[in-house]
Amino acid sequence: MKELNYKTIHNYLSLIYKDYNTKEIDKICQNIKTLFSRRLSDKNINQLWTEKDSFLITYADTVRNKSQNHLKTLGNFLNLFCKDFSHIHILPYYPSSSDDGFAVIDYKRISKENGTWADFEKLTSKFKIMSDLVINHCSSESNLFKNFLKNQDPGADFFISSKKKFDNFKKVVRPRSSELSKKVSICGKESYVWCTFSHDQVDLNFKNPNVLIFFLEIIKFYIDKGSRALRLDAVAFLWKEKGTKCINQPETHLIIRLIRLIIEYYSNECLVITETNIPSHENLSYFGNNNEAHCIYNFSLAPLLIHAIISEDNNYLKKWSRSMPPAQFGNAYLNFLSTHDGIGMRPLEGILPNNELNKFISTLKKSGAYLTHRVSQNKKTVYEVNTTLLDAFKGTYSGEDNFQIKRFILAHEILFAMEGIPAIYIQNLVGSKNDYKKVKKTNVYRSINRKEWNINELLKLFNKNSINKKIYLAITKLIKIRGNQKAFHPNATQFTLQLPQNLFGIWRQSLDRSQSIFCINNLSGRKQTFSLLDINLISTNKWYDLLTKKSVKDLTSNITLMPYQSVWLTNKNKLHD
């Protein structure tokens, strides 16, 4: 794309801002044209991603050293232990008033504790960095909001306000149980502002096109600083309309299309990734027609995979996997097992029946998890389960046992085999357990999975035979193996196998059809046997297990899997050697 398609931009703007006349739309168009008057890069990109790509998710301050700022310490950790990751998602590194960075005070600054833009740009020279675009809301302590309360620019009309509480918005879907309306004083007059997440996170008013222009400027700024992916945080809630659920509105999708169009012109190296923790069918809509997000967070995978392992039952994971459409070329799923947030329950809507969902939640709670709720239409439900992934695998429906680590590693073996790009949360990489002390300190359940590590503490653990080291080596080994298999390209064919209840299996085939990998996983704490005849291995090929490095001698034989064991059977073992 050598030129911006201003006709398409004009059409998008006309659909978004229906009450604006042609002259007003022309003015907005001109502002965009002025902002993006030149291209940053015009590289010939053959592929946006390959089997070698994987994301690490981390806060800037997860790994700490008292003698230097957090970005410098993070850089040291990444250089020592994370060279096999292609992308690093650094969660909000801006000045913030709450929610561990997601109540942004200033979008163009890095907090003093985290470091400087020079530190950030140094990281971009070695890794592809994903930055958060906290686009739905900002801090009540931001200058934007302070100016709004005084009816001054920049910030006037930047937020959603009303003389009365938003009591007439009965259908609104929210992820929280707090009051939607926050009382404020605007130029000395009592008013209310819209707060989807908390009263410190005030929703921005995208019905004002100046808000759109503001964020387009921020996008350009982040890309100029070296960001190669942008995560659109909580973007599903962007547009509010009376009489609707105020989520997944058509205008939201149009704004994402506009953002992608502009980004692809300005820097075709930068990915647009949407974060929409909602039911699976709604989440899929953010691909658009290959004109919205490049990647969507595959929110249903994490709870379904965890459920399959602790229930020792492939039923719901298998049904969901079979129903998931393959991503078009130019789109990909971003797969993960946990993040800085909890394990979302909304993505299970319509997949797990209530009795099974309740049993699942109860088991996680017995393993030490906390529960966060939301209220919608006066109904209180579990929104997310707060736990580390490691502690989620303490036990099964049958109770606790000695297979916690094996279950944890099995989950990653399945994750790395699935269609899409794998993303690993740093707390999983280093084998963190539930941080109850931090929860007590912050009074926030999500803190349970946000441990702050001293880098010297981690170095000691990695220099001895610790559980943490075992987990780290297992995950990084999987990254290395995966990166050499064409059949693990994020868009390579995936087919879910018909296997007994305790087994889950998929077949992957490379884009050129030269490599096949059969990934068979024992979900149970007992030995399981399957026949190779049931998975149709081509007899003219020699087959090899990438995980055990053993060859298959007899294609008519049975394979016995130990508790929570996986095999990756391929006809292209030379790719691993």
C-alpha positions, 0 to 999 in steps of 0.5 A: 500500500503506497498511498492511503486510501482516503476514499475508504477512510472517508467511507468509514468516517461517514459510517462512524459519525453519521450525524456529521456532514460531508464538510465535517468528515472532510476536515477529519480526513484532512487531519488524518492525512496531515498526521500520516503525511509520510510512511515510516517504512515500506518493507516487502513483508512476505510473512507476518509470522512463522512457526518461529514466532512466540510472545512473552507477556510481562510487566516492565517491573516483574523482574527487579533490581534495586540498582537500575530501572525496570526496563534495564533489568527486564532487558538483562533478563530477556537477553539471558533467558528469552532469546527464543521469543520473537515478541515481547508484550510489555504491559502498560509502562506508562504513569498510572494511578491504578490497575497495574498500569491500565489507568493511564495518566499520560500516554506519551511518558514512561513511568520514572520507575520503569525507565526512559524511551531510550531504554525502551528503544534499546529493547526494540533493537533486539525484540519485536515489542508489543505495546498496550493501547489502553483505548477505552478509558484513562485515569481520572488523574490524567490531564485529559480528565482534569481538563474535561472537568474544566471544559478545557482542551485538550480533553473537553468532550473527551468523556461520556457524561450525563446530568443523571446516573446512567440508570436507563442503560439496563442492557449494558454488559460489563466485566465488573460489579462496581457502579457504572456512574461516577459522580463528578463536578463539571465546571461546578455542576453535578454530573456523572461520567461513565466508568466500565471498569472502575471509578479511576478508569473513566471511559473515553467518548469516541463519538467525539472525532477528536478522541479518534484523532488523539489515539491515532497520534498516540499510535503513530508515536508508539510505532515511531518509538519502535513498537511492532504490535499494538494490543487494543485493550478492552476495545469491545467496550469502545462505543456506547449506544442507548438501548444496546449492550454497549459492547461489540457495536458496529462503530467499534468494528469500523474504528478498528478497520480504520486503525488497521488501514492506517497502520498498514500504510504507515508501517506494514511491520506492525500488528493490530491485536484485539483483546476481547474477553468475551464469548468465542463467537463474538471474539471471532468477529474481530477478525472482520473480513481480514480487515480488522485485527491481524490477531485475536486473543484466543480466550476460550482456549485457556479455560477449555484446555485447563478444564480438559486436563483437570476433568480428564475429559476431551469432550468440550475441548474437542467439540470447540476445537472442531468448530473453530474456523481456520484463520485466513491468511493475514489473520492468526489466533494468539494462544495463551494459557494465562495472562496478567488477568485471571482465567476468563469464564465468559469465553466458556458461555455456550460451550460448558453447561452450567453444572460442568462450569460450576464443578470446574470453578469449584475445583479451581477454588479448592486448589487455592484460586479466588473468584472475581464476579461481574453483575449484568442485568442484576445477575451476579456471575463469576467473571474470572478465576484468579490463580497462577497456572501452576497452582490451577493444576494442583489437582483434578476432579478427583483431588490433589496428587503428585502430577501437578508439574506434569499437567502444567507441562502437558498444557504447554505441549498442547498450546505449542501444537495448536493453530496460532501463535503461542504467548507465554506469560512470564509467571508461567515461564518461571513457575510462579505459585499463588502470591497470597502475600501480594493479594493481602497487600493490594486487596486485589485478587489479580495480584495472585498472579503478578509476583515481583521477582528479584533478578538475583532470586531468579538467577539462584533458582535457575542455577540449581535443580529447582521446579522453576528451572525444570519448568523454564527448560521444558517451555524453552525446549518446546519453543525451540522444537516448534520453531523448526517445524513447518507444520507448526506455522500459525496458519498450517492446517489443523484437524481435531482427531477422534480419540477416546475421552482421556486423549486429545489429539490434533493433526497439523500439516505444513502449508506446502503439505510436506510435513505432518505432525500428529500431536496426541496427549494423555489428559489423565493420571493413568496410562493410555494406549492408542493404535497407530492404525487409528491416526492414519500414518502414511506407510511410505514415510518414516515417523519420529517423535519430536519430544522423545526423539524415538522412531516409530518402528511399526505403524500397526503397533500401539503406543502407550502414553504415561500419565499426562504424556504427549507425543509429536509424531512427524514424518520430517525428523530432519527438521529437528536434528 
